[in-house]
């Protein structure tokens, strides 16, 4: 059995590792965890479908493969969040980097 993965699949896997940090950048610490999970699922679905679209296919685009790639992308993103980004503090720093105007401390009061 020969396994040959195109560069689109490797790029999709790398994007899956970075997606939790992107979710942290666009959400705040008080954002409900369910909202963050749905946002991560939507981004990984887009990643899975785009990887399937970009990959070389002799028979054309396949919905089943796109769904499997979405599940793999979501699993990779969740595992990288809890195994890499959260323990190292990158998730918290990402959420703190984009402070909204309502959450900024007022100086001089």
N, CA, C and O atoms as a DFTB+ gen file, in Angstrom:
436 C
 N C O
     1  1       0.848      -1.182       0.000
     2  2       0.000       0.000       0.000
     3  2       0.887       1.236       0.000
     4  3       1.737       1.407       0.873
     5  1       0.682       2.070      -0.962
     6  2       1.441       3.305      -1.093
     7  2       0.558       4.490      -0.724
     8  3      -0.521       4.668      -1.288
     9  1       1.016       5.289       0.216
    10  2       0.263       6.480       0.607
    11  2       0.981       7.690       0.028
    12  3       2.165       7.906       0.287
    13  1       0.262       8.469      -0.748
    14  2       0.827       9.659      -1.370
    15  2      -0.104      10.829      -1.087
    16  3      -1.185      10.931      -1.667
    17  1       0.326      11.710      -0.191
    18  2      -0.489      12.865       0.156
    19  2       0.029      14.092      -0.582
    20  3       1.224      14.386      -0.557
    21  1      -0.859      14.784      -1.220
    22  2      -0.542      16.002      -1.935
    23  2      -0.200      17.112      -0.943
    24  3      -0.529      17.020       0.240
    25  1       0.451      18.143      -1.425
    26  2       0.804      19.269      -0.556
    27  2      -0.438      19.983      -0.024
    28  3      -0.365      20.621       1.026
    29  1      -1.559      19.896      -0.708
    30  2      -2.800      20.518      -0.219
    31  2      -3.232      19.893       1.098
    32  3      -3.724      20.591       1.984
    33  1      -3.052      18.581       1.234
    34  2      -3.426      17.909       2.471
    35  2      -2.510      18.306       3.620
    36  3      -2.972      18.506       4.743
    37  1      -1.218      18.419       3.346
    38  2      -0.270      18.841       4.383
    39  2      -0.531      20.286       4.804
    40  3      -0.462      20.611       5.989
    41  1      -0.829      21.146       3.843
    42  2      -1.156      22.537       4.162
    43  2      -2.435      22.614       4.987
    44  3      -2.519      23.402       5.929
    45  1      -3.429      21.804       4.642
    46  2      -4.671      21.762       5.416
    47  2      -4.439      21.302       6.843
    48  3      -5.074      21.801       7.772
    49  1      -3.526      20.346       7.020
    50  2      -3.197      19.880       8.364
    51  2      -2.501      20.972       9.163
    52  3      -2.785      21.144      10.348
    53  1      -1.594      21.711       8.532
    54  2      -0.915      22.821       9.214
    55  2      -1.903      23.922       9.593
    56  3      -1.796      24.508      10.671
    57  1      -2.850      24.201       8.724
    58  2      -3.876      25.210       9.018
    59  2      -4.721      24.760      10.207
    60  3      -5.109      25.580      11.040
    61  1      -5.005      23.467      10.287
    62  2      -5.799      22.934      11.403
    63  2      -5.120      23.169      12.746
    64  3      -5.798      23.390      13.750
    65  1      -3.810      23.124      12.777
    66  2      -3.074      23.341      14.019
    67  2      -3.157      24.805      14.445
    68  3      -3.139      25.104      15.639
    69  1      -3.246      25.711      13.484
    70  2      -3.240      27.155      13.775
    71  2      -4.645      27.710      14.013
    72  3      -4.780      28.785      14.597
    73  1      -5.684      27.011      13.581
    74  2      -7.056      27.524      13.699
    75  2      -7.483      27.858      15.134
    76  3      -8.190      28.850      15.311
    77  1      -7.103      27.097      16.173
    78  2      -7.507      27.507      17.527
    79  2      -6.958      28.871      17.938
    80  3      -7.610      29.604      18.682
    81  1      -5.769      29.211      17.460
    82  2      -5.209      30.532      17.768
    83  2      -6.018      31.599      17.045
    84  3      -6.257      32.672      17.599
    85  1      -6.442      31.321      15.820
    86  2      -7.283      32.273      15.084
    87  2      -8.609      32.498      15.789
    88  3      -9.089      33.629      15.871
    89  1      -9.204      31.424      16.300
    90  2     -10.449      31.568      17.068
    91  2     -10.191      32.416      18.310
    92  3     -11.023      33.246      18.675
    93  1      -9.050      32.215      18.959
    94  2      -8.696      33.026      20.121
    95  2      -8.511      34.498      19.779
    96  3      -8.794      35.371      20.600
    97  1      -8.034      34.774      18.569
    98  2      -7.844      36.164      18.157
    99  2      -9.162      36.896      17.932
   100  3      -9.262      38.095      18.196
   101  1     -10.168      36.183      17.448
   102  2     -11.423      36.852      17.116
   103  2     -12.472      36.748      18.221
   104  3     -13.580      37.264      18.069
   105  1     -12.138      36.088      19.330
   106  2     -13.066      36.002      20.462
   107  2     -12.392      36.570      21.701
   108  3     -11.191      36.843      21.704
   109  1     -13.181      36.743      22.746
   110  2     -12.639      37.223      24.011
   111  2     -12.726      36.110      25.045
   112  3     -13.288      35.047      24.779
   113  1     -12.174      36.356      26.212
   114  2     -12.206      35.342      27.270
   115  2     -13.636      35.082      27.764
   116  3     -13.927      33.987      28.244
   117  1     -14.518      36.062      27.654
   118  2     -15.890      35.903      28.147
   119  2     -16.831      35.309      27.104
   120  3     -18.006      35.084      27.391
   121  1     -16.326      35.053      25.895
   122  2     -17.142      34.411      24.870
   123  2     -17.459      32.995      25.309
   124  3     -16.575      32.273      25.770
   125  1     -18.711      32.593      25.170
   126  2     -19.151      31.265      25.587
   127  2     -18.345      30.192      24.851
   128  3     -18.068      30.328      23.659
   129  1     -17.974      29.136      25.558
   130  2     -17.173      28.060      24.978
   131  2     -17.885      27.386      23.811
   132  3     -17.239      26.940      22.862
   133  1     -19.202      27.312      23.877
   134  2     -19.970      26.739      22.769
   135  2     -19.860      27.565      21.507
   136  3     -19.793      27.020      20.405
   137  1     -19.841      28.878      21.662
   138  2     -19.678      29.764      20.512
   139  2     -18.305      29.572      19.884
   140  3     -18.174      29.539      18.661
   141  1     -17.290      29.447      20.721
   142  2     -15.939      29.210      20.211
   143  2     -15.865      27.868      19.486
   144  3     -15.209      27.758      18.450
   145  1     -16.531      26.852      20.024
   146  2     -16.511      25.529      19.406
   147  2     -17.207      25.549      18.052
   148  3     -16.725      24.935      17.100
   149  1     -18.333      26.246      17.954
   150  2     -19.057      26.344      16.678
   151  2     -18.224      27.112      15.660
   152  3     -18.183      26.744      14.486
   153  1     -17.562      28.174      16.101
   154  2     -16.694      28.938      15.204
   155  2     -15.531      28.069      14.721
   156  3     -15.180      28.101      13.542
   157  1     -14.938      27.299      15.624
   158  2     -13.856      26.400      15.239
   159  2     -14.356      25.332      14.269
   160  3     -13.663      24.997      13.308
   161  1     -15.538      24.803      14.508
   162  2     -16.115      23.807      13.604
   163  2     -16.370      24.393      12.218
   164  3     -16.118      23.735      11.209
   165  1     -16.868      25.623      12.167
   166  2     -17.120      26.274      10.874
   167  2     -15.813      26.501      10.118
   168  3     -15.753      26.287       8.907
   169  1     -14.774      26.930      10.821
   170  2     -13.487      27.158      10.170
   171  2     -12.852      25.853       9.697
   172  3     -12.263      25.799       8.618
   173  1     -12.974      24.802      10.509
   174  2     -12.417      23.522      10.084
   175  2     -13.218      22.920       8.934
   176  3     -12.653      22.230       8.085
   177  1     -14.523      23.170       8.894
   178  2     -15.324      22.715       7.758
   179  2     -14.880      23.426       6.483
   180  3     -14.743      22.801       5.432
   181  1     -14.657      24.721       6.580
   182  2     -14.159      25.467       5.417
   183  2     -12.796      24.930       4.994
   184  3     -12.523      24.789       3.802
   185  1     -11.949      24.634       5.965
   186  2     -10.631      24.082       5.666
   187  2     -10.758      22.722       4.976
   188  3     -10.100      22.477       3.965
   189  1     -11.587      21.855       5.508
   190  2     -11.757      20.532       4.913
   191  2     -12.285      20.587       3.499
   192  3     -11.810      19.859       2.627
   193  1     -13.270      21.448       3.261
   194  2     -13.857      21.542       1.928
   195  2     -12.885      22.196       0.940
   196  3     -12.842      21.819      -0.231
   197  1     -12.109      23.174       1.413
   198  2     -11.131      23.809       0.527
   199  2      -9.984      22.867       0.185
   200  3      -9.500      22.861      -0.947
   201  1      -9.551      22.074       1.152
   202  2      -8.493      21.103       0.876
   203  2      -8.971      20.088      -0.144
   204  3      -8.232      19.729      -1.061
   205  1     -10.193      19.628       0.008
   206  2     -10.746      18.673      -0.956
   207  2     -10.875      19.316      -2.337
   208  3     -10.652      18.656      -3.352
   209  1     -11.229      20.579      -2.378
   210  2     -11.357      21.279      -3.651
   211  2      -9.992      21.472      -4.320
   212  3      -9.883      21.390      -5.543
   213  1      -8.951      21.729      -3.516
   214  2      -7.619      21.994      -4.054
   215  2      -6.844      20.730      -4.391
   216  3      -5.901      20.778      -5.181
   217  1      -7.221      19.615      -3.814
   218  2      -6.487      18.374      -4.038
   219  2      -6.668      17.841      -5.451
   220  3      -7.664      18.124      -6.116
   221  1      -5.681      17.063      -5.897
   222  2      -5.799      16.478      -7.242
   223  2      -6.729      15.275      -7.232
   224  3      -6.521      14.332      -6.468
   225  1      -7.750      15.301      -8.074
   226  2      -8.735      14.231      -8.093
   227  2      -9.027      13.813      -9.526
   228  3      -9.490      14.618     -10.334
   229  1      -8.756      12.560      -9.834
   230  2      -9.084      12.115     -11.192
   231  2     -10.601      12.029     -11.431
   232  3     -11.069      12.190     -12.558
   233  1     -11.357      11.773     -10.356
   234  2     -12.811      11.631     -10.498
   235  2     -13.575      12.891     -10.119
   236  3     -14.804      12.894     -10.185
   237  1     -12.896      13.957      -9.728
   238  2     -13.570      15.190      -9.329
   239  2     -13.739      15.305      -7.828
   240  3     -13.252      14.465      -7.072
   241  1     -14.429      16.342      -7.403
   242  2     -14.627      16.661      -5.995
   243  2     -15.555      15.642      -5.349
   244  3     -16.535      15.213      -5.958
   245  1     -15.240      15.249      -4.095
   246  2     -16.031      14.231      -3.416
   247  2     -16.499      14.752      -2.059
   248  3     -15.680      15.154      -1.233
   249  1     -17.803      14.746      -1.827
   250  2     -18.375      15.236      -0.571
   251  2     -17.938      14.380       0.613
   252  3     -17.639      14.919       1.679
   253  1     -17.896      13.076       0.454
   254  2     -17.493      12.189       1.539
   255  2     -16.078      12.465       2.010
   256  3     -15.811      12.477       3.212
   257  1     -15.171      12.686       1.070
   258  2     -13.790      13.008       1.429
   259  2     -13.720      14.364       2.121
   260  3     -12.947      14.537       3.063
   261  1     -14.512      15.318       1.670
   262  2     -14.531      16.636       2.306
   263  2     -15.023      16.536       3.745
   264  3     -14.504      17.230       4.620
   265  1     -16.001      15.697       4.003
   266  2     -16.511      15.521       5.368
   267  2     -15.460      14.855       6.250
   268  3     -15.269      15.251       7.400
   269  1     -14.779      13.848       5.714
   270  2     -13.713      13.188       6.477
   271  2     -12.582      14.176       6.772
   272  3     -12.052      14.197       7.883
   273  1     -12.215      14.987       5.793
   274  2     -11.178      16.002       6.014
   275  2     -11.621      17.027       7.048
   276  3     -10.798      17.507       7.828
   277  1     -12.903      17.370       7.071
   278  2     -13.420      18.287       8.084
   279  2     -13.297      17.681       9.474
   280  3     -12.885      18.364      10.412
   281  1     -13.648      16.414       9.617
   282  2     -13.541      15.748      10.920
   283  2     -12.094      15.637      11.377
   284  3     -11.795      15.841      12.554
   285  1     -11.200      15.318      10.458
   286  2      -9.780      15.245      10.798
   287  2      -9.259      16.624      11.185
   288  3      -8.488      16.753      12.137
   289  1      -9.670      17.642      10.460
   290  2      -9.248      19.008      10.755
   291  2      -9.766      19.459      12.119
   292  3      -9.030      20.080      12.886
   293  1     -11.019      19.153      12.424
   294  2     -11.585      19.540      13.719
   295  2     -10.882      18.799      14.855
   296  3     -10.552      19.400      15.877
   297  1     -10.655      17.506      14.684
   298  2      -9.944      16.736      15.708
   299  2      -8.541      17.254      15.928
   300  3      -8.095      17.366      17.070
   301  1      -7.843      17.571      14.863
   302  2      -6.491      18.111      14.970
   303  2      -6.506      19.465      15.664
   304  3      -5.638      19.747      16.490
   305  1      -7.479      20.303      15.339
   306  2      -7.567      21.631      15.956
   307  2      -7.856      21.537      17.450
   308  3      -7.250      22.254      18.247
   309  1      -8.774      20.663      17.830
   310  2      -9.103      20.509      19.255
   311  2      -7.909      19.943      20.020
   312  3      -7.580      20.414      21.109
   313  1      -7.271      18.940      19.449
   314  2      -6.104      18.353      20.111
   315  2      -4.947      19.342      20.214
   316  3      -4.256      19.375      21.232
   317  1      -4.726      20.142      19.184
   318  2      -3.650      21.129      19.264
   319  2      -3.982      22.239      20.253
   320  3      -3.082      22.797      20.881
   321  1      -5.265      22.565      20.399
   322  2      -5.655      23.583      21.382
   323  2      -5.346      23.107      22.800
   324  3      -4.684      23.799      23.572
   325  1      -5.841      21.909      23.126
   326  2      -5.665      21.412      24.494
   327  2      -4.286      20.838      24.744
   328  3      -3.857      20.783      25.896
   329  1      -3.575      20.411      23.716
   330  2      -2.276      19.801      23.906
   331  2      -1.105      20.725      23.687
   332  3      -0.018      20.474      24.208
   333  1      -1.298      21.795      22.926
   334  2      -0.179      22.674      22.587
   335  2      -0.435      24.128      22.972
   336  3       0.343      24.717      23.723
   337  1      -1.504      24.701      22.469
   338  2      -1.722      26.137      22.628
   339  2      -2.149      26.531      24.039
   340  3      -1.656      27.528      24.567
   341  1      -3.044      25.784      24.656
   342  2      -3.516      26.145      25.990
   343  2      -2.435      25.960      27.063
   344  3      -2.258      26.863      27.881
   345  1      -1.702      24.833      27.103
   346  2      -0.667      24.678      28.132
   347  2       0.477      25.676      28.004
   348  3       1.076      26.042      29.015
   349  1       0.794      26.120      26.809
   350  2       1.892      27.068      26.632
   351  2       1.451      28.512      26.831
   352  3       2.295      29.408      26.864
   353  1       0.159      28.760      26.964
   354  2      -0.357      30.106      27.201
   355  2      -0.609      30.906      25.942
   356  3      -0.965      32.081      26.025
   357  1      -0.437      30.308      24.787
   358  2      -0.640      31.030      23.531
   359  2      -2.111      31.394      23.343
   360  3      -2.419      32.469      22.829
   361  1      -3.014      30.515      23.753
   362  2      -4.449      30.800      23.611
   363  2      -4.847      32.042      24.399
   364  3      -5.557      32.904      23.881
   365  1      -4.399      32.137      25.637
   366  2      -4.728      33.296      26.461
   367  2      -4.131      34.574      25.916
   368  3      -4.784      35.618      25.930
   369  1      -2.897      34.508      25.434
   370  2      -2.260      35.692      24.858
   371  2      -2.960      36.125      23.575
   372  3      -3.066      37.319      23.295
   373  1      -3.438      35.159      22.798
   374  2      -4.170      35.498      21.571
   375  2      -5.465      36.216      21.918
   376  3      -5.833      37.184      21.252
   377  1      -6.161      35.751      22.956
   378  2      -7.419      36.392      23.333
   379  2      -7.182      37.758      23.956
   380  3      -8.035      38.639      23.854
   381  1      -6.050      37.944      24.593
   382  2      -5.756      39.244      25.198
   383  2      -5.193      40.249      24.198
   384  3      -5.162      41.447      24.480
   385  1      -4.750      39.779      23.037
   386  2      -4.087      40.684      22.102
   387  2      -5.041      41.658      21.436
   388  3      -4.655      42.791      21.146
   389  1      -6.256      41.255      21.189
   390  2      -7.240      42.146      20.563
   391  2      -8.286      42.544      21.588
   392  3      -9.361      41.946      21.653
   393  1      -7.973      43.548      22.384
   394  2      -8.887      44.028      23.418
   395  2      -9.864      44.993      22.782
   396  3      -9.464      45.916      22.074
   397  1     -11.143      44.781      23.033
   398  2     -12.150      45.680      22.457
   399  2     -12.147      47.004      23.202
   400  3     -11.619      47.102      24.310
   401  1     -12.735      48.011      22.594
   402  2     -12.753      49.338      23.205
   403  2     -13.567      49.355      24.490
   404  3     -13.284      50.150      25.387
   405  1     -14.573      48.492      24.596
   406  2     -15.406      48.463      25.796
   407  2     -14.664      47.843      26.973
   408  3     -14.991      48.114      28.128
   409  1     -13.672      47.019      26.686
   410  2     -12.953      46.333      27.750
   411  2     -11.673      47.041      28.168
   412  3     -10.999      46.583      29.091
   413  1     -11.318      48.143      27.517
   414  2     -10.086      48.852      27.861
   415  2     -10.276      49.619      29.154
   416  3     -11.327      50.216      29.388
   417  1      -9.251      49.598      29.990
   418  2      -9.347      50.382      31.225
   419  2      -9.305      51.883      30.922
   420  3      -8.574      52.331      30.039
   421  1     -10.085      52.629      31.654
   422  2     -10.137      54.067      31.474
   423  2      -9.073      54.691      32.354
   424  3      -9.075      54.498      33.570
   425  1      -8.169      55.435      31.748
   426  2      -7.091      56.040      32.522
   427  2      -7.500      57.432      33.010
   428  3      -8.237      58.153      32.337
   429  1      -7.013      57.783      34.171
   430  2      -7.270      59.111      34.718
   431  2      -8.571      59.230      35.487
   432  3      -8.946      60.342      35.857
   433  1      -9.265      58.159      35.740
   434  2     -10.527      58.237      36.472
   435  2     -10.332      57.743      37.863
   436  3     -11.279      57.726      38.650
